[in-house]
Amino acid sequence: ALEVRIQNEIDSAGDRIRHDYRLTVSELIIENFLQPFVEWNHRHGLKARFQAHGSPSDILLSYGLADIPETEDLESHGDKHFMRLARAAANLYGRPLVSCESLCWPKQSFEITPGQWLARVNLLFASGVNAIVMHGFPYALHREAWPGWYPFAPSPFIPGFSSMINEANPLWSAIGSLNGYINRLQGIMQGGRNVVPVAVYLGDGTYFHGIEPKATEAMLEHLLEHGYDYDRINDDSLAKARDIDRRLVTQGGARYSALVLPARARISSATATRLASFAQ
């Protein structure tokens, strides 16, 4: 019994230590890298656009620091849940544009069709992206040796990526139609406002793909299958949110009719107190 009690105390201390360590690293990255980068852009009359995923920091807060949060569809393999993180941050922190490094498949050079481009674009729009950045448009080099040179073509160093989009690509004739379609939909989406009914609590601020329990992933899929779009919400946004007309309203103006808390073993006392006030 003594050994079990000691082990439980060690496990509890370990969780708190890991939480404090991750929080410290997150704060250091934000204060010493991301925030100075944004401020430098603003001093020079520029907007800051970056991909916050992959950094061991509060991913939603980090995305929200950017004027244009950017996701990608490469590492996520078109994962609609992963790509919603940038859109969620944009809603939480009031960023009107969400961009995406788009149309990139690993190990499939010269294999992707215009139909696959269109399907991926539709997935991005459904995930809240309203500014497509195609990957990529390499400049022409060694064009005399068709199809020329591409920076992401297969080599002894990299497996290669698609899409190689320039005049040497046999599918170049489809780009005009694709761009026209993207232009029309982006015009509508950039002139509108996201309406997302559900906020889902993201307790692990340093989010990375695969960190969440299978039960949470299944719950997110269940929401979408039944027609309920969702945003993830973090501790920072909950601390600054208000209850207006029985809606959870964030500092960026997002309004949620419901807040879902996935099953978790623990939660911070500040967030627990805030949630209790919302419930009351």
N, C-alpha and C positions, 0 to 999 in steps of 0.2 A: 504494500500500500504506500509506503514511504517513497519507493522508487517511482511509482506512478505519479505521485503528487509532485515530486521534483521534476520529472519529465514534463508534466503539464505546465509548471512554472517556467521552465526553460523555453518551451514552445511559445508561450504567451510573450515572454520577453523578446524572443527572436522576431516575432511578427512586429512588435512595436519598434524594435531597432531597425528592421528592414524598412518599415514605413518612414521612420525619421530620416534614414539614409537617402531613400528615394526622393523624399520631399526636399531635402537639402540639395541634392544634385539637380533637381528640377528648378529650384529657385536660382541656383548658380548659373545654369544655362540660360534661363530667361533674362536674368539681370546683367549678365556679362557678355552675352552673344546676341540673342534674338532682339531684345529691346534696343541695344545700341545700333543694331543693323536697321531696325525700323526708323529710329531717330535720325540716322545718317541719311536715309532716303528722303525723309520729310524735310530735312535742312536743305537738301538739294532739289526740292520741288518734285520728287519722285514718289511713286507708290511702291510699297514693299509687297512682293509676291514670293512666297516660298512654300515648300512642302515640309510640314512639321512632323510627319510620321517618321519613325526610326530614331528620333531623339528621345533620350530617357528623361523627358520632362512631361508636365501636364499637357497632354496632346491637344485637348480642346482649347485650353488657355493659350498655348503656343500658336495653334492655327488662328485663334482670334486676334492675336497681335498683328497679323498680316493684314494689309489693306485688301489683298486678294488671296484668301486661303487656296492652296492648290493641292489636289490629290493626284493620284496616278493610277493607271489601270494595268501596269506591268506586273509588279510584284503581287498585286492582289488578284491577278488573273480574272479581272472583271468582277471581283467580289462586291456585291451591292451593299453589304453591311460595312465593309471597310471604307468604301468610297463615300458613305453617308457621313463619315466623321467630319470632313471638311465642310459639308453643307450644314451640319449641326452647329459647328463653331461659328459659321457665318450668321446663322439665325440667332445664336446666343449673344453674339457680340456686335450685331448690326452691320455686317459686311454684305453689300449687295451683289458682289461678284464672287463666283466660285469657279476656279479654273481647274483643268485636268491635263496632265501630260498623257496624251491619248493615242490610241491605235497602235499599240506596241505589244507584240507577242514574242516571247523568247523562243529561240531555236526554230523559228518558222520563217526564215528569210525567203521572200519571193513565193510564199505559199498562201498568203491571205488574199481573199477575194473582196470585191466591192460589197457583196452581200454581208460579209463579216464586218466590214467597216461600218455599214449602216446599222447592223444589230448592236455593235458596241456603242455607237453614238447614241442610240435610243436608250441603252442601259445607263449611260452617263447622264442623259437628261432626266431619266426617272430617278436617278440617285441625287439630283439636285445640282448637278454641274450646269452652268450656263455660259461658260467660256471655254471652248475646246481649243487646246493647243496641240496640233498634230506632231507626232514624233515619227519620222521627222522629215524635214525638207533639206537634205544635204545639198551643198553646192556641187556643180558638175566638175568632175576631175577625171582625167583619162577617158574622156568620152569616146575617143577614137577606138578604144578597145571595149566594145559594148559588153556589158551594160554600164561600164564606167566603174568608178571607185565610190564606195559608201563607207562612212565611218563606223557603221554598226553591222557591216557584212561579216560573215563567218571568217575567222582567221585562226592562227595557232594560239591566239590569246583570249578570244571571246567566241562564244557559240553562235553569235549573230542574233539580230532582232529584226522584226518588221515594224513599221512599214517603210520601205525605201520609196519615198514619194518624190519623184521629179520626172522630167520629160523622158528619161530613158526607161522608165517603168512601163511595161506593156499595158498597164491598167490606168495610165495617165488620163485617158479620155473620159474616165468615170469621175475624175476629181471635180470637174465643173458642176455636175449634177449633185454630188455629195455636198460640196460647199454651198450651193444654193439652198439645199435642204437645211443644212446647219445654220445658215444665215437667217433664214425665216424663223426657225424655232428659237434660236438665241435671241432674236429681236423681241419675240413675244415674252420669253422667260425673263430677260433683263428688264423689261418694262413692267413686270408683275411682282407679286410678293408670294413667298413660300407660305403655304398653309399646312402645318404639320400638327396633328391633333395630340400626339403622345410624346412625352419626354420619358426616357429610360435612363435611370441613374447609372453612371459609369464611375465605379468606386476606385478602380485602378487608374490613377492619373497618367502613369507612364504606360499607356496602352500600346501593345504590339499584337500583331496578328497571331491568334492561337492562344492568347492568355486567358480567355474567358472560359468558364465551364461549359460543357456541352449543353447543359440545361438552359443556360442563358442564350446560347446560339440558337437552340431550338425555339425558345420563346420569341426571339427577334424574327425568326422565319415565320412563326405562327402569326405574329402581328401583320406582316406584309401579306401573307396568304389570305387573310381575312379583311384586307382593305384598309388597315390602319398604318399609315406611315408614321415614322418615329424619328426623333432626334435623341442622341445621347446628351446627357447633361452632367456637369461636374460640380464639385463642391464650391468652386469660386462663383459659378453662375447661380447656384442655389442661395449662396450667402447674399447675393445682390438682387435676387428676384423679389417680386411682390405678388400679393394675392389681390387681383382686381376682378370683381364680378365673377368670383369662383373660377378664375383662370389663373394659371401660373404665368406671370409676365416677366421676362428676363430684361436685363439692362439694354439689350439690343432690340427689344420690341417683340420678340417671339412670344406667342400666346399658346399655352397648352391646356387642354381640357382635362388631361389625366397625367399623373406621374407614376411610373411603374418602378418598383424597387425589386430588382432580382434578389434571389436568396443569397445572403451574405452572412458570414460568421460574425462580422464586426463592422462598425461604422464610427466615424469620428464623432465626438460629443457635440461639437459645434453644428455639424450637419444634422445629427439626430434632433437637437433642440430646434433647429430651423424647420425640419420636417414636421415636428410636432405642432409648431405654430401654424403651419399651412393646413394641417389636418383639422385643427380646431376652427 
